[in-house]
Each structure stands twice: as structure tokens, then as C-alpha cells.
Amino acid sequence: MNRRRLYFYSRLPFYALRLCRILAFSLGRVRVRSFKQYIGKNCRIEAERGWIQLDRRCTLADRVSLIAFGKGVITLGAEIFINESSRIVAMERIDVGDNCLIGDSVSIYDHDHAHADPHRLIRKQGYVATPVRIGRNVWICSHVVVCKGVSIGDNSVIGAGSVVTHSIPADVVAVGAPARVVKRRY
Ligand SMILES: CC(C)(COP(=O)(O)OP(=O)(O)OC[C@H]1O[C@@H](n2cnc3c(N)ncnc32)[C@H](O)[C@@H]1OP(=O)(O)O)[C@@H](O)C(=O)NCCC(=O)NCCS
């Protein structure tokens, strides 16, 4: 048996496990456009009445969570990389464009707890949800929080630790809490 074949056979359990994970997720409300995906360990991918879609060649590192509550929808474009412990949680809709890079421990939410009435418990006031749209080829660095109703334009970079509360245009670097544009990329 030549070395390439031996290598292939030694990797078979790993390939089988990977395929099982993708198949398990693709049953039910998770749609995968291709089986060329990498899904790491302890990832949580759950949709209630909405759905989650992964285009081709997405990479989810360990402990990534994609959660669509109620009728929430999450769509990930092609060739997206999401680093460890990041979470995307939708009650309405979150779209992430092709080729985005999402660092570790990033949180993207399309909803807040409603808190307008100071005389009632916040947990009893329900939620306010507005869709989030992240363009193509966006790099969201580590520990960023993206809040509801925000869009981030194509090719932009969001610096580490930023809190994105307003929309960010295309082709810029934005940093800080709240995130502000510090320069154009070209
Ligand atoms: C945003 C980042 C990529 C730098 O991009 P850049 O185009 O080289 O930007 P610059 O370094 O020229 O910074 C521009 C300004 O923003 C500031 N800045 C950069 N990153 C910042 C951040 N995360 N928070 C606050 N301010 C920041 C810089 O101090 C600089 O300000 P100044 O002009 O007053 O000195 C980088 O700072 C960063 O956040 N890296 C994180 C890397 C990471 O998360 N890696 C994980 C791998 S997925």
C-alpha cells in the first residue's frame, strides 16, 4: 500500500466524523449548500421555526454557536471562517456575506431585550429585533460585539474589542466602542 493511500485510510474515521456532524446539522432546519464544510468540536447549530443556511466551504472552529430563535434566520455565504467561541444569535435575520473572517469570541445579535418601561421587569418586556447585514470580505476581529440593526459594508475591517452600534460603510477600518471609522482602506 503506498503512503498516500495509507494516509487516506488513517484519516477515514476523521472524515466519517466530520460527515456525521454535517449530516446531523443538515437534518431539520439547517441547510447546507454543499457538504464541503468544516464544523469543529462542540459547535451548536440550532433553529426553532426559522432556518440556518451555510453556503459552500464554511469553517466553524470549535465552540461556535449559530442560534436562530423563533422565526429567526441566519445565512452564511461561501468560504466564511468563524473562529473559536463566536456566536451568532438571530430572532429576525442575520446575513453574513461571502469570504468573511470572524475572529474568536465575536458576538453578533439582531435583538435587544426591550427595556422602555422602567416599572416592569426587563425580562418580561420581550425583545426588539432588527436584521443585521454583514457584507462580503469583511474582517471582524476578536471580541467584537455587533448589535441589532447594523450593516457593515463590503471589504471593511472592525478592530478588536469594538462594539458596532451603527452601520459601517464599505472599504473602511472602524474601531472602538461605539465603532467609528478611523480610515479608508483605499
Ligand atoms: C484593526 C486592526 C486590524 C488594525 O488595522 P490597521 O489598518 O493596521 O489600523 P491602524 O493600526 O493603522 O490603526 C488606526 C487607528 O486605530 C487605532 N486602533 C486600531 N485597532 C484598534 C482597536 N482594536 N481598538 C481601538 N483602536 C484601535 C490605532 O491605534 C490607530 O489610531 P491612531 O491613528 O490614533 O494611532 C488591528 O488594530 C486589530 O484590531 N487587530 C486585531 C487582530 C485580531 O483580532 N486578530 C484575531 C485573528 S482573527
The ligand as an SDF file (V2000), in Angstrom:
LIG
                    3D

 48 50  0  0  0  0  0  0  0  0999 V2000
   -7.9350   46.9740   13.2820 C   0  0  0  0  0  0  0  0  0  0  0  0
   -6.5630   46.3630   13.1520 C   0  0  0  0  0  0  0  0  0  0  0  0
   -6.6070   45.1840   12.1980 C   0  0  0  0  0  0  0  0  0  0  0  0
   -5.5480   47.4030   12.6430 C   0  0  0  0  0  0  0  0  0  0  0  0
   -5.8460   47.8200   11.3600 O   0  0  0  0  0  0  0  0  0  0  0  0
   -4.8930   48.9090   10.6650 P   0  0  0  0  0  0  0  0  0  0  0  0
   -5.4910   49.1890    9.3260 O   0  0  0  0  0  0  0  0  0  0  0  0
   -3.4890   48.4430   10.6820 O   0  0  0  0  0  0  0  0  0  0  0  0
   -5.0890   50.1830   11.5950 O   0  0  0  0  0  0  0  0  0  0  0  0
   -4.0130   51.0470   12.3750 P   0  0  0  0  0  0  0  0  0  0  0  0
   -3.1410   50.1530   13.1900 O   0  0  0  0  0  0  0  0  0  0  0  0
   -3.3850   51.9870   11.3990 O   0  0  0  0  0  0  0  0  0  0  0  0
   -4.9350   51.8420   13.3930 O   0  0  0  0  0  0  0  0  0  0  0  0
   -5.6260   53.0130   13.0300 C   0  0  0  0  0  0  0  0  0  0  0  0
   -6.0190   53.7060   14.3270 C   0  0  0  0  0  0  0  0  0  0  0  0
   -6.9710   52.9110   15.0310 O   0  0  0  0  0  0  0  0  0  0  0  0
   -6.4940   52.5510   16.3340 C   0  0  0  0  0  0  0  0  0  0  0  0
   -6.8700   51.1580   16.5660 N   0  0  0  0  0  0  0  0  0  0  0  0
   -6.5060   50.0800   15.8410 C   0  0  0  0  0  0  0  0  0  0  0  0
   -7.1000   48.9780   16.3090 N   0  0  0  0  0  0  0  0  0  0  0  0
   -7.8620   49.3630   17.3540 C   0  0  0  0  0  0  0  0  0  0  0  0
   -8.7180   48.6680   18.2350 C   0  0  0  0  0  0  0  0  0  0  0  0
   -8.9010   47.3610   18.1200 N   0  0  0  0  0  0  0  0  0  0  0  0
   -9.3540   49.3920   19.1840 N   0  0  0  0  0  0  0  0  0  0  0  0
   -9.1790   50.7280   19.2900 C   0  0  0  0  0  0  0  0  0  0  0  0
   -8.3720   51.4320   18.4690 N   0  0  0  0  0  0  0  0  0  0  0  0
   -7.7160   50.7610   17.5340 C   0  0  0  0  0  0  0  0  0  0  0  0
   -4.9790   52.7140   16.2400 C   0  0  0  0  0  0  0  0  0  0  0  0
   -4.4210   52.9720   17.4910 O   0  0  0  0  0  0  0  0  0  0  0  0
   -4.8740   53.8830   15.2990 C   0  0  0  0  0  0  0  0  0  0  0  0
   -5.1370   55.0670   15.9960 O   0  0  0  0  0  0  0  0  0  0  0  0
   -4.1010   56.3230   15.9160 P   0  0  0  0  0  0  0  0  0  0  0  0
   -4.0730   56.6790   14.4590 O   0  0  0  0  0  0  0  0  0  0  0  0
   -4.7390   57.3410   16.8020 O   0  0  0  0  0  0  0  0  0  0  0  0
   -2.8180   55.7830   16.4250 O   0  0  0  0  0  0  0  0  0  0  0  0
   -5.9350   45.8960   14.4680 C   0  0  0  0  0  0  0  0  0  0  0  0
   -5.6780   47.0220   15.3060 O   0  0  0  0  0  0  0  0  0  0  0  0
   -6.7770   44.9210   15.2530 C   0  0  0  0  0  0  0  0  0  0  0  0
   -7.7710   45.2260   15.8760 O   0  0  0  0  0  0  0  0  0  0  0  0
   -6.2820   43.6860   15.1980 N   0  0  0  0  0  0  0  0  0  0  0  0
   -6.9410   42.5920   15.8960 C   0  0  0  0  0  0  0  0  0  0  0  0
   -6.3860   41.3240   15.3860 C   0  0  0  0  0  0  0  0  0  0  0  0
   -7.2780   40.1520   15.7340 C   0  0  0  0  0  0  0  0  0  0  0  0
   -8.3430   40.2440   16.2770 O   0  0  0  0  0  0  0  0  0  0  0  0
   -6.7690   39.0370   15.3560 N   0  0  0  0  0  0  0  0  0  0  0  0
   -7.5000   37.8050   15.5250 C   0  0  0  0  0  0  0  0  0  0  0  0
   -7.3440   36.9880   14.2960 C   0  0  0  0  0  0  0  0  0  0  0  0
   -8.8930   36.5690   13.5900 S   0  0  0  0  0  0  0  0  0  0  0  0
  1  2  1  0
  2  3  1  0
  2  4  1  0
  2 36  1  0
  4  5  1  0
  5  6  1  0
  6  7  2  0
  6  8  1  0
  6  9  1  0
  9 10  1  0
 10 11  2  0
 10 12  1  0
 10 13  1  0
 13 14  1  0
 14 15  1  0
 15 16  1  0
 15 30  1  0
 16 17  1  0
 17 18  1  0
 17 28  1  0
 18 19  1  0
 18 27  1  0
 19 20  2  0
 20 21  1  0
 21 22  1  0
 21 27  2  0
 22 23  1  0
 22 24  2  0
 24 25  1  0
 25 26  2  0
 26 27  1  0
 28 29  1  0
 28 30  1  0
 30 31  1  0
 31 32  1  0
 32 33  2  0
 32 34  1  0
 32 35  1  0
 36 37  1  0
 36 38  1  0
 38 39  2  0
 38 40  1  0
 40 41  1  0
 41 42  1  0
 42 43  1  0
 43 44  2  0
 43 45  1  0
 45 46  1  0
 46 47  1  0
 47 48  1  0
M  END
$$$$
